[in-house]
């Protein structure tokens, strides 16, 4: 994407978990924006690995292994390493990833995804997997994740082993970032329903009105699932990426700011 001059100097809040925010921060910096780093959640692995360990020890029994986040890839492959199970064993099954970021995390560990849906949501992933009746599916994922994917697979006859391997927990607010929020923002980025929920809570806990923040920032969502969660929470997302990636989010913000300048 060419440099977007419309973002020059804009204060854009980055709410992603700290370990996943770097790509968005770099993209915003590249376009001259001033990212305000304010992670509202952190990823906490489950303390009990027994269900995942048991599934990984029987990996050959699964027709599909399905990853819905890069966090899931990293945690599963970390457990495989701890159990002395070669990560390459994943290549013995069909591997599906929700989107390119998840697939890239897997590729970095030497495993190619067999399937990435055209639209990066659970419903489309379930459809893209085709005939799954009687197939065993391993679905390691976040606690409290959306039900669409496992429910659709189960309805179509798959035997889904859904294992919660991590949860999103609140991160303590950084006082320096809070001070910048109080001075005013131009855009707030939201990248998952859990980020939406924790952002809302954080703002209320800080004594701020989440729906009338200083600077009256536009709310930018990475895709329709996050946008729906934001709307249900009471926000009115002005920006929704049509390509559900960090780059797609930055492009959507740029288009919105450019159109706003012409209005």
Secondary structure, DSSP 8 states (H G I E B T S, - for coil): ----GGGTT-EEEE-S-GGG-HHHHHHHHHTT-EEEE---EEEEE-S--HHHHHHHHTGGG-SEEEE-SHHHHHHHHHHHHHTT--GGGGGGSEEEESSHHHHHHHHTTT---SEE-SS-SHHHHHHHT---TT-EEEEEEETT--SHHHHHHHHTT-EEEEEEEEEEEE----HHHHHHHHH--SEEEE-SHHHHHHHHHHHHHTT--TTS-TT--EEEESSHHHHHHHHHHT---SEE-SS-SHHHHHHHHHHHHHHHHH-
